[in-house]
């Protein structure tokens, strides 16, 4: 027969075993909770780390788009740049050529030693902008003597575009001011534009006609302004 002391000892051992089991379960729960917390933090860190490159990539794309846009704008500006001419207008492929029918052309004397000159004025009466030819093709006498040669140093830096009502000028040398067997009188002369743009007959600015020398005559290029002294030749 078991004694009360034996029962008491058995009860103490059972209580101790229960307490130990409870501590073990608590420790397991805490370990599992800690592991879950660590896993959650690691997952959050991983997600945070992957989001940063995505934002950086988006910023890089935005930056690249801005650079492309700027580059495109610069390219567009370059393409849009035309040749500046008379009246501050830019020449373009859409600018038509001036024709003799759309111009009023007149001549005035510009005498001065040692040469004799006239100044041609061509006013744009077409009602729209047009592109002037480089220089007027002038024939004072019969075709056999040919047209007056152009003087390269009088060529302007850019093409001449005339707005409606704007004038262009060309200086023409007639002779060296002397009298010899080569000098002849011209009551009028013809002015031809290239490319089938027409021909005009211009009367001499004085009743006595123009004294011209085929060995001396020359014509300057059309310019949007009458440049004093700049076209002397």
C-alpha positions as CSV (number, residue, x, y, z in Angstrom):
1,X,0.0,0.0,0.0
2,X,1.4,3.4,-1.1
3,X,1.9,6.0,1.5
4,X,0.8,9.6,1.4
5,X,4.4,10.7,1.0
6,X,4.6,8.7,-2.2
7,X,1.5,10.3,-3.6
8,X,2.7,13.8,-2.7
9,X,6.0,13.1,-4.5
10,X,4.2,11.8,-7.6
11,X,2.0,14.9,-7.6
12,X,5.1,17.2,-7.5
13,X,6.7,15.3,-10.3
14,X,3.6,15.5,-12.4
15,X,3.3,19.3,-11.8
16,X,6.9,19.8,-12.7
17,X,6.5,17.9,-15.9
18,X,3.4,19.9,-16.8
19,X,5.3,23.2,-16.1
20,X,8.2,22.1,-18.3
21,X,5.9,21.2,-21.1
22,X,4.2,24.5,-20.8
23,X,7.5,26.3,-21.0
24,X,8.5,24.3,-24.0
25,X,5.3,25.2,-25.9
26,X,5.7,28.8,-25.0
27,X,9.2,28.9,-26.2
28,X,8.1,27.2,-29.5
29,X,5.3,29.8,-29.9
30,X,7.8,32.7,-29.3
31,X,10.3,31.2,-31.7
32,X,7.6,30.7,-34.4
33,X,6.3,34.3,-33.9
34,X,9.9,35.7,-34.1
35,X,10.5,33.7,-37.3
36,X,7.2,35.0,-38.8
37,X,8.1,38.5,-37.9
38,X,11.6,38.2,-39.4
39,X,10.1,36.7,-42.6
40,X,7.6,39.6,-42.8
41,X,10.3,42.2,-42.4
42,X,12.5,40.4,-45.0
43,X,9.7,40.3,-47.5
44,X,8.9,44.0,-46.9
45,X,12.6,44.9,-47.4
46,X,12.7,42.8,-50.6
47,X,9.5,44.6,-51.9
48,X,10.9,48.0,-51.0
49,X,14.2,47.2,-52.7
50,X,12.5,46.1,-55.9
51,X,10.3,49.2,-56.0
52,X,13.3,51.6,-56.0
53,X,14.8,50.4,-59.3
54,X,11.3,50.6,-60.9
55,X,11.1,54.3,-59.9
56,X,14.6,54.9,-61.1
57,X,13.8,53.3,-64.4
58,X,10.7,55.5,-64.8
59,X,12.8,58.6,-64.0
60,X,15.4,57.5,-66.6
61,X,12.6,57.0,-69.2
62,X,11.2,60.5,-68.4
63,X,14.6,62.0,-68.7
64,X,15.3,60.3,-72.0
65,X,11.9,61.4,-73.3
66,X,12.8,65.0,-72.3
67,X,16.1,64.7,-74.1
68,X,14.5,63.3,-77.2
69,X,11.9,66.1,-77.1
70,X,14.6,68.7,-76.8
71,X,16.7,67.1,-79.6
72,X,13.6,66.9,-81.8
73,X,12.9,70.6,-81.2
74,X,16.5,71.6,-82.1
75,X,16.3,69.5,-85.2
76,X,13.0,71.1,-86.1
77,X,14.5,74.6,-85.6
78,X,17.5,73.7,-87.9
79,X,15.2,72.5,-90.6
80,X,13.0,75.5,-90.3
81,X,15.9,77.9,-90.8
82,X,15.7,79.5,-94.3
83,X,17.6,82.0,-96.4
84,X,16.9,85.5,-95.3
85,X,16.1,87.9,-98.1
86,X,14.6,91.3,-98.8
87,X,11.8,92.4,-96.5
88,X,12.9,90.0,-93.7
89,X,11.3,87.0,-95.3
90,X,12.8,83.5,-95.3
91,X,13.1,81.7,-98.6
92,X,11.6,78.2,-98.8
93,X,10.6,75.6,-101.3
94,X,7.1,77.1,-101.4
95,X,8.4,80.6,-102.3
96,X,7.6,81.1,-106.0
97,X,10.1,82.7,-108.4
98,X,9.5,86.4,-109.3
99,X,8.3,86.9,-112.9
100,X,8.6,90.0,-115.0
101,X,4.8,90.2,-115.1
102,X,4.8,90.6,-111.3
103,X,7.4,93.3,-111.2
104,X,7.5,97.0,-112.2
105,X,11.1,97.6,-113.5
106,X,12.6,101.0,-114.1
107,X,16.0,102.5,-114.7
108,X,17.7,105.7,-113.4
109,X,21.1,107.2,-114.3
110,X,23.9,107.1,-111.8
111,X,26.7,109.0,-113.4
112,X,30.2,109.2,-111.9
113,X,33.8,109.0,-113.0
114,X,35.4,106.9,-114.2
115,X,32.4,104.8,-115.2
116,X,28.8,105.5,-116.1
117,X,26.1,103.4,-114.5
118,X,22.3,103.0,-114.3
119,X,20.4,101.6,-111.3
120,X,17.6,99.1,-112.0
121,X,14.7,99.1,-109.5
122,X,12.3,96.1,-109.5
123,X,9.2,96.6,-107.4
124,X,7.1,93.5,-106.5
125,X,3.6,94.2,-107.6
126,X,2.5,90.5,-107.6
127,X,0.7,90.7,-104.3
128,X,2.8,87.9,-102.7
129,X,6.4,87.2,-101.8
130,X,8.7,85.9,-104.5
131,X,12.3,84.8,-105.0
132,X,14.4,87.1,-107.2
133,X,16.9,85.5,-109.7
134,X,20.6,86.1,-108.9
135,X,21.1,88.9,-111.5
136,X,19.2,90.4,-114.4
137,X,20.1,89.1,-117.9
138,X,20.4,92.3,-119.9
139,X,20.8,92.9,-123.6
140,X,21.3,96.5,-124.7
141,X,21.8,95.8,-128.4
142,X,21.4,92.9,-130.8
143,X,21.6,89.4,-129.5
144,X,24.9,88.8,-131.3
145,X,26.6,91.0,-128.7
146,X,25.3,88.8,-125.9
147,X,24.1,89.7,-122.4
148,X,26.0,91.9,-119.9
149,X,28.2,89.7,-117.7
150,X,27.5,89.5,-113.9
151,X,30.0,90.8,-111.3
152,X,30.5,88.2,-108.7
153,X,31.6,90.6,-105.9
154,X,28.2,92.2,-105.9
155,X,26.4,89.0,-105.0
156,X,24.6,89.3,-101.6
157,X,25.2,86.8,-98.8
158,X,21.7,85.4,-99.1
159,X,19.0,84.9,-101.6
160,X,16.7,87.9,-102.2
161,X,13.0,87.3,-101.3
162,X,10.7,90.3,-102.1
163,X,7.6,90.7,-100.0
164,X,4.6,92.4,-101.7
165,X,5.5,96.0,-102.6
166,X,9.2,95.6,-101.7
167,X,11.9,96.7,-104.2
168,X,15.2,95.1,-105.3
169,X,18.1,96.9,-106.9
170,X,20.8,96.1,-109.4
171,X,23.6,98.4,-110.6
172,X,24.6,98.2,-114.2
173,X,27.8,99.6,-115.8
174,X,27.3,101.0,-119.2
175,X,30.8,102.2,-120.2
176,X,33.9,103.8,-118.8
177,X,32.6,107.3,-119.6
178,X,34.8,107.8,-122.7
179,X,33.9,108.0,-126.4
180,X,35.4,105.6,-128.9
181,X,34.4,103.3,-131.7
182,X,32.9,100.8,-129.4
183,X,30.3,103.1,-127.8
184,X,26.8,102.8,-129.2
185,X,23.4,104.3,-128.3
186,X,20.6,102.2,-126.9
187,X,17.1,103.7,-126.7
188,X,15.9,100.7,-124.6
189,X,17.0,97.3,-123.5
190,X,15.6,93.9,-122.6
191,X,15.7,92.2,-119.3
192,X,15.1,88.4,-119.1
193,X,14.5,86.2,-116.1
194,X,15.6,82.6,-116.1
195,X,13.4,79.5,-116.2
196,X,10.7,81.1,-118.5
197,X,9.9,83.7,-115.9
198,X,9.5,86.3,-118.6
199,X,11.1,89.2,-120.4
200,X,10.6,92.9,-120.0
201,X,11.6,95.9,-122.2
202,X,12.9,98.9,-120.2
203,X,13.2,102.3,-121.8
204,X,16.3,104.4,-121.4
205,X,15.9,106.9,-118.5
206,X,16.7,109.9,-120.8
207,X,15.5,110.9,-124.3
208,X,18.9,110.7,-125.8
209,X,19.4,107.0,-125.0
210,X,22.2,105.2,-123.2
211,X,25.8,105.3,-124.4
212,X,26.9,101.7,-123.9
213,X,30.2,100.0,-124.6
214,X,30.1,96.2,-125.1
215,X,33.7,95.9,-124.0
216,X,33.0,97.6,-120.6
217,X,29.4,96.8,-119.7
218,X,28.6,94.6,-116.6
219,X,25.7,94.0,-114.3
220,X,25.5,93.6,-110.5
221,X,23.3,91.1,-108.6
222,X,19.9,92.0,-107.3
223,X,20.1,93.3,-103.7
224,X,17.3,94.2,-101.3
225,X,18.8,97.6,-100.7
226,X,20.8,100.1,-102.7
227,X,24.2,99.8,-101.2
228,X,26.1,103.1,-101.8
229,X,29.5,102.4,-103.2
230,X,29.4,98.7,-102.4
231,X,28.5,97.7,-105.9
232,X,30.9,100.0,-107.7
233,X,32.7,98.2,-110.5
